[in-house]
């Protein structure tokens, strides 16, 4: 069965159209939180909220306009959902630990953000490497404990 286009699916979500129940979902795959079209949760006022919009500054500002979304969440959504190449959630604990693994000293959000300036406009790729460095260190530590 072929799904309708994105706009039809979004209208079905807005109207909580039960005919679409089970066919489409909205959510954040990395957290495993999904919402069915008949879900009572509010839908975003902007149907293009998770689509590229200008540069990183515009994208983050648009996301932060949503109640409850702060800097870290906006940067993370920009990186994962919007696929913004320059998104960089500098306060992320995994990024800070990854930087510490590489440098051998504790990283702070401020010094990590300063360091990341030279990685523009590819900071999202640097974030992936830092998360991997953190994950590699966690793996090594778990093997050492065994």
C-alpha positions as CSV (number, residue, x, y, z in Angstrom):
1,X,0.0,0.0,0.0
2,X,1.4,3.4,-1.0
3,X,1.1,6.2,1.6
4,X,-0.3,9.5,0.7
5,X,2.0,12.5,0.3
6,X,3.3,14.3,3.3
7,X,0.7,17.1,3.2
8,X,-2.2,14.7,3.2
9,X,-0.6,12.8,6.2
10,X,-0.1,16.0,8.1
11,X,-3.7,17.1,7.5
12,X,-4.8,13.6,8.7
13,X,-2.8,14.2,11.9
14,X,-4.2,17.6,12.5
15,X,-7.7,16.4,12.1
16,X,-7.0,13.1,14.0
17,X,-8.5,11.2,11.1
18,X,-9.0,7.7,12.3
19,X,-8.8,6.3,8.7
20,X,-5.1,6.9,8.9
21,X,-4.6,5.2,12.3
22,X,-1.9,2.7,12.0
23,X,-0.7,3.9,8.6
24,X,1.3,7.0,9.7
25,X,3.1,8.1,12.8
26,X,4.8,11.2,14.0
27,X,7.7,11.1,16.3
28,X,11.4,11.1,17.2
29,X,12.9,7.7,16.2
30,X,15.9,8.1,18.4
31,X,13.8,8.3,21.5
32,X,11.2,5.8,20.3
33,X,8.4,8.2,21.1
34,X,5.7,8.0,18.4
35,X,2.2,9.5,18.1
36,X,-0.6,8.0,16.0
37,X,-2.9,10.3,14.1
38,X,-5.7,9.9,16.6
39,X,-3.3,10.8,19.5
40,X,-4.6,13.6,21.7
41,X,-1.2,15.4,21.6
42,X,-1.1,18.8,20.0
43,X,0.3,18.9,16.5
44,X,2.9,21.6,15.6
45,X,1.5,24.8,14.2
46,X,4.2,24.7,11.5
47,X,3.9,21.7,9.2
48,X,7.4,22.3,8.0
49,X,8.9,22.5,11.5
50,X,11.3,19.6,10.8
51,X,12.3,20.6,7.3
52,X,15.3,22.7,6.3
53,X,14.8,26.4,6.7
54,X,17.6,28.9,6.0
55,X,20.7,28.3,8.0
56,X,21.3,26.8,11.5
57,X,20.5,30.1,13.3
58,X,17.1,30.3,11.6
59,X,16.3,26.6,12.2
60,X,17.3,26.8,15.9
61,X,15.3,30.0,16.4
62,X,12.2,28.5,14.8
63,X,12.5,25.4,16.9
64,X,13.1,27.3,20.1
65,X,9.8,29.3,19.4
66,X,8.0,26.1,20.4
67,X,7.2,26.0,24.1
68,X,9.5,23.6,26.0
69,X,12.2,23.5,23.4
70,X,15.5,25.0,24.5
71,X,19.0,25.3,22.9
72,X,20.1,21.7,23.4
73,X,16.8,20.2,22.0
74,X,16.7,22.7,19.1
75,X,20.3,21.8,18.2
76,X,19.6,18.1,18.5
77,X,16.5,18.2,16.4
78,X,18.3,20.4,13.8
79,X,21.0,17.7,13.7
80,X,18.9,14.6,13.6
81,X,15.5,15.5,12.1
82,X,16.3,18.5,10.0
83,X,19.8,17.2,9.0
84,X,21.4,20.6,9.5
85,X,25.1,20.1,8.8
86,X,26.2,22.8,11.2
87,X,24.0,21.8,14.2
88,X,26.1,21.3,17.3
89,X,24.5,20.7,20.8
90,X,27.6,21.8,22.7
91,X,26.0,21.1,26.2
92,X,25.5,17.4,25.3
93,X,27.2,15.2,27.8
94,X,28.2,12.7,25.2
95,X,30.0,15.4,23.2
96,X,31.7,16.7,26.3
97,X,32.9,13.2,27.3
98,X,34.0,12.5,23.7
99,X,36.0,15.6,23.6
100,X,37.6,14.7,27.0
101,X,38.5,11.2,25.6
102,X,40.3,12.8,22.7
103,X,42.0,15.6,24.5
104,X,42.6,13.9,27.8
105,X,41.1,16.8,29.8
106,X,37.7,17.8,30.9
107,X,35.7,19.8,28.3
108,X,33.2,22.5,29.1
109,X,30.4,23.6,26.8
110,X,32.0,27.0,26.3
111,X,35.5,25.7,25.3
112,X,33.9,23.0,23.1
113,X,31.8,25.6,21.3
114,X,34.9,27.8,20.8
115,X,36.8,24.8,19.5
116,X,33.9,23.9,17.2
117,X,34.0,27.2,15.4
118,X,36.8,26.0,13.2
119,X,34.6,23.0,12.2
120,X,31.9,25.2,10.6
121,X,29.9,24.4,8.5
122,X,30.4,20.7,9.3
123,X,29.9,20.7,13.1
124,X,27.2,18.0,13.0
125,X,29.8,15.6,11.5
126,X,32.2,16.5,14.3
127,X,29.4,15.8,16.8
128,X,29.0,12.3,15.3
129,X,32.8,11.7,15.8
130,X,32.7,13.0,19.4
131,X,29.7,10.7,20.2
132,X,31.6,7.8,18.7
133,X,34.7,8.6,20.7
134,X,32.5,8.6,23.9
135,X,30.9,5.3,22.9
136,X,34.3,3.7,22.2
137,X,35.6,4.8,25.6
138,X,32.4,3.4,27.2
139,X,33.0,0.1,25.4
140,X,36.6,-0.1,26.5
141,X,35.6,0.6,30.1
142,X,32.9,-2.1,30.1
143,X,35.5,-4.7,28.7
144,X,38.0,-3.6,31.4
145,X,35.4,-4.2,34.1
146,X,34.7,-7.8,32.9
